């Protein structure tokens, strides 16, 4: 199988620099990193890809069984890394991809040497002593709405996820990205994302890790960032002067600055 074609892999930037892999979140694709790439390209080799079922990936390769768990997406990451023979790459994952990166780094530590987690959440549902931001009923209602009327769900949720109501073009972009995703595939990815619990996986992280959170995020509240930071020994937590769950789109300058400073410190 041609992994590069399957996952629509793009390689750009400095061919002699350390490799940085940018991984998108639910309902998105690699285009969401367009404000990040220019900040990295002069110094770093940048790898972008689309998960199977997203963006311009080969939709025919999608399997509901494989992608019913985050392990299936982590396998995508490993196969991309293997195809490019990456060594000691920095994996930058947005939202659910932050947890996918944790799994991938555990699966093949020689491939991934550092993690950047942008607006991560290891569990979206509240639990004893843990605030994920949603009750179990909230998530079931969210998934029920998505499964019954995906386009309507996209229109309602995109502005909430993005925040920044004074900049409606941001919410509209996210809505368009959601709407470009096949609804049947989105239903699988949504259940995998919002019902996941990766809290125990955080304890396995043994690489330098940067946790980036927004000052206000309706999907991953500040308590989640604090939990992730506390669970990963030696991690760095940066609270961005940003609103919403996609700071790489809504506050690219602040996001890029934190990312570049972390990368420089790895040398």
Secondary structure, 3 states (H helix, E strand, C coil): CCHHHHCCCEEEECCCCCEEEEECCCCCCHHHHHHHHHHHHCCCEEEECCCCCCCCCCHHHCCCCHHHCHHHHHHHHHHHHHHHCCCCEEEEEECHHHHHHHHHHHHCCCCEEEEEEECCCCECECECCECCCECHHHHHHHHHHHHHCHHHHHHHHHHHHHCCCCCHHHHHHHHHHHHCCCHHHHHHHHHHHHCCECCHHHHHCCCEEEEEEEEECCCCCHHHHHHHHHHCCCCEEEEEEEECCCHHHHCHHHHHHHHHHHHHHCC
